[in-house]
């Protein structure tokens, strides 16, 4: 083959490949997700990724979106704010998705969502509970109960369980500081006392010193909240130190026990953002079980599933993937939308009205009490 002919064929082949790629892209409607697939919260992140994949499967089985295949581009945050921000930037500028869901930790979600809002991309919060989520801006929607509601619920639940003099343990970050302040405020209104408040530094290999410090006040219960692998360390060392002789109550129980062995987790009580509700929720759990051979490990999977289904419905409603059109459609669709976490309606600030909560215990797995 002559060099001249080869020069003509190669660009033609590249052009054909490019055209095929563009055509394939045009045949798919995409949204984005930033999840913690590696790092301390990888167990939760993988659980949520499975829910996202299940929702995509459901949407496509129902005919896709605007007559096209539907997909979610999933990026890993690594449990790191900078990595999450880079992932969001890639989704917004390269993939050009109209909607991004995630992350998990409030300290990661907030800067990531602030960037998305600045770019005019729709953000849907599926797990972070900092009250600062309410202030993200007009292109951010929230599906989950925030700390102000969660603290009130957990303080009343702890009081009703008979706890009066407690030790409070939480991570020293945006989420943990909000829980510590809010729970104390609500618990003291009821007449309770926080004998010790301990904000721990994330990522340590041991928390024995902190746990021993918290136990010196001789509380009648330990109230705590923690992420995945850090929680596993806290729970194991509390067990080894004999501190489990007192009740342990977890704020966001499934999150706090996601990486803790069952023999150590057994008997813990706690609360959680409400998981699945009603017949629609049961269908979701059955589908998850059938696909993955196990039930979801955390409550956040249902919120991720609902966010994907809600987005697909909004794009269909808008007949457009333009962010502004999708945002307007989300407000229309988010009016008693039948989610697996219960009916979803947004108020004027795009916050979910009456988000669900649940009282739980760990008995081999997280179950209602």
N, C-alpha and C positions, 0 to 999 in steps of 0.2 A: 504493500500500500504506500502510495506517495505521501510525502510530508504534507503537501498541500491538501490532499484529500483527508488526511488524518486531522488536520486543523479544522476542516469544515465539519467533520463528524463529531469530534469531541464537544465543541460548543453546542451543537444541535442536541447531543445527548444530555448535556447539562441543562439546557433550556427545557427539554422534555421532563427531566426529573424535577426541576423547579416548578414547572406547570402542574405536574402531578401532585407535588407537595401543597401548592396553593389550593388546588382543587379539593384535596383531602381536608385541608384546614377549613375551606368554605363549607364543607359538608358536616362540620362538627361545631356545635355550640359549647363553649367552655366557661367554667367559673374556676375560682382558685381556692385553695385551702393551705394554711400554714399550720402544721401540726408538729408536736414534739415527738418525733420518731426515734431519736437517739437522746442520750442524756438521762437525767434523773427521773424524768416523767415519761420515758419511752413506753412503759406498759400502758399508760392511759392513752398516749398518742397512737399506738398501734390499734388499740381498741376502737378509738374514734375513726381511724382510717378505714377500718372494716365497715363501720356504719356508713361512711361516705360511699364506699364501693357498693354497698347494698342498695343505697338510695339511687345511685347512678343506674344500676341494673334495673331497678323498679321503673325509673323514668323512661328508660329505653324500651322496656317491655310494654309501656303504655304509648309508644309511638314517638318518643324523643321530645325534642323542643323545636317548635316552629317547623316540624316535619323533618328535622335533622337529628343526627346522633348527638347525644349529650355526654359530656365528660367533665371531670374535675381534675385540674392540674394540682397535684399535691406536692408541696415543698416542705422540707424538714427544717425546723427552727433550731434543732440541736439543744433546745432549752436555753437559748442564748439570745438576748435582745438584738445584738448586731446581726447575727445570722438571720433572725426573723425579719429584720428590716430589709436586708438584702434580698431575702426570698420574696417579700412583698413588692419590692422594687422590680424584680424580675417579672412577677405576675402582672404588674401594672403596665410596664413599659415594653416588655418583650412579648408576653402572651396576650397582653391587652384584654384581660378578662374584666367584665363589668362588676363582678362581686367576688370578694375574698372573705372566707370565714376563718376564725381562729383568733388568737392562739389559745393558750391554756392559763398560764400564769399571768396575773394582772401586770406584773412588772415587765412582761414581754408584750402583752397585748396592747397596752396603752401607747407606747412609742410607735409600734407597727401600725396601729389603727390611725394615729394622728397623721402619719405619712399618707395613708390611703385616702383619708378625708381631704387632705391638702390637694391630692391629685384628682379628687372628684370621683374616686372609685368607691363603690358601696362596700361597707364593712358590716359583717354580722357577727356579733359576739355570741359564742356558744358555751363558754365555760368560765370566763373571768368575772369575779364578783365585786371588784373594787367599785365604790360609788362614783369614782372618777369616770367610769364608763359612760355615765349619763351626760358628761360634758364633752364628749368626743366631737360632736358636730352633726350637721344635718344630713350627712350621708352614712351615718352609723346607726345600725339597728341592734337591739338587744333582746335575746330570747330568754334570759335566765334571771333568777332573783338575785339582787345585789346585796351587799353586806348589811345595809340598813334594815332590810327585811329579814335576812338570814340571822343576824345577831339577835333581833327581837324574838324570833322563833326559837333559836337554840337556848337563849337565856331562860325563857319561859319553860321550855322542856326540861332543862337542868334543874330549875327550881321545883317543878312538879315531881321530879324524881327524888326530891328530898335533899339535894345538895345545898349547903348553906355557906361553907367555908372552903373555897376552892383554890387550886394552883392552876394558873393559866399559861399554856405554852404555845407559842406561835413563831413562825419564821420572821426574821427581821427584814421584811421587804414591804412593798406597798400593800399587798394582800394581808400579811400577818399583822402589820401595824393597824390596819383598819379593823380587823377582827378583834384584836386586843382592846382597842379603844371602845369599839361599839359594844362588844359583849360585856365589858366591865360596866359601862354606862347603863345598859339594860338590866343586868343582873343586880346592880346596886339599887336600881329603882324598885326592884321586888323585895329588897331587904337582905340580899346576899352580900357576901364579902369575898373579895379577891385577895387572898393572903399573900400570894406570890404571883408576880407577872414576869415571865421569862420569854424574851425574844431571842431566839437562837440564830447563830450565823449558819447559813446554808453551806453544804458541801464538806462538812467536817467528817472525819472518820469515826469519831466518838463524841457522845454527848453525856458521858457519865458525870462529869463535874456539874453540868447544868441540871441534870436530873436530881443529883444529890442536893443541890442548892434548893431546888423546888420542893423537895420532900421535907426539908427542915421546918417548914411552917406547919407541918402535920395537917394537911388539908383532908377534908372528908371525901374529896374526889379530885381527879386531875381532868381538866378540860383542855383539849389540845387540838391543833390542826397542823398538818404537815403534808409535804409532797412525797410521793412514791418511795424512792430509795432512801431518802433521809428519814422518812417515817419508819421504814423497816429497821433502821439503826436505832432510832428512839424507842421503838416498841420492844426490840430484842433486849436492849440494855435496861429498860424499865423492868422487864420480866426477870432478867438476871439479878437485878438489885432488889427484887422483892417488892417493887412498888405496885405491882398488879394486885396486891392484896386489897388495895383501895380501888373503887370504881374508876374506869377510864372512859371518858365521853369524848367522841370525836366530832368536831364540826366539819362537815363534808366527809362522812364515814368511808365511802367507797374510795375516795381520793387518798385518804389517810392510811388505808389498809391495802392499797392495790399491790404492794410488793411485800407485805408481811405474811409469813407462814401462818397457816390456819391454827396451829396449836398455840401460837402466841396471840393471835387476833381473837380467838374465841372468847365470847362473853362481853366484848366491848359493845357499848351502846353509842348512839350518835344520831345526827340528823343529816339530811342531804337535800339538795335541790331535788324536787320531785322528779321521779324517773318516768316510766311509761304509764299511761292512763287509758282505761277503758278497752273496748274491743279493738280499736286501731292500734293501741299499744301492744296488746297481746299478739296481734298479727305480726307486728314488727319483731317481737321477741322470738316468736316461732320461726320466722324467716331467718333471723340471725343464728339461732340454734341450728337450723337445718343446714345453713351455708358453712358455718364455722365449727360445728360440733360442740359448741358451748354457748352459754348465755353471755351477754355483755358483762364486763367486769366492773364498769363504772356507770354512773347515771348520765355522763356527758355524751354517750353515744347517741342517745335519743335526741338531744339538742342538735347535734351535727346532722343527723338524718333529717330532722325537721327543717334545718337551714337549707339543705340541698333541695328538698322537695319544694320548699317555699320559693326558693330562687327559680327553679324550673317553672313553677306555676306563674311567677311574676314575669319572666321573659316571654312565656306564651301569651300572657295577658297583654303585655306591652307590644308584642309582635316586633320586638327590637332588642338588641343587646347594648344599645346606647345607655351608659350609666344613669343619666337623668331620667330616661324613660323607665328603666328598671326600678329606680328608687320610687317613682310615682306609683308604679304598679305594685310594689311591695306594700305600700300603704293601703291600696285597694284589696289586695289578696290577704293581707294581714288583718282581717276583720272576721274573727271566728273561724280561722283556718283550722281544719281538723288535723292536728299534729299528733304524733305518737306520744308526746309529752302533755297532751291535753289541748284544748282549744287555744289558739294563738290570736290575740288581738293586740294592736299597738296603740299607745296613747299618742297625744300630739307631739311628744318628744321622742317617739319611736322606741319607747320602752314597753316591754310586755306587761299587760295588765293582769294582775293576780297570778304571778308565777307560782307554780306548785312547790310544796315542801313535803318531806316525809320523815317520820320517826322510824329509826332502823336499829337493828342489832346484828352482830356477827355470830352466826351459828353454822360454821362450815362454809358459809357464804353470807353476803349481805342480804338480809331479809327484813320485811316489815315487822314491827312489834306492836 
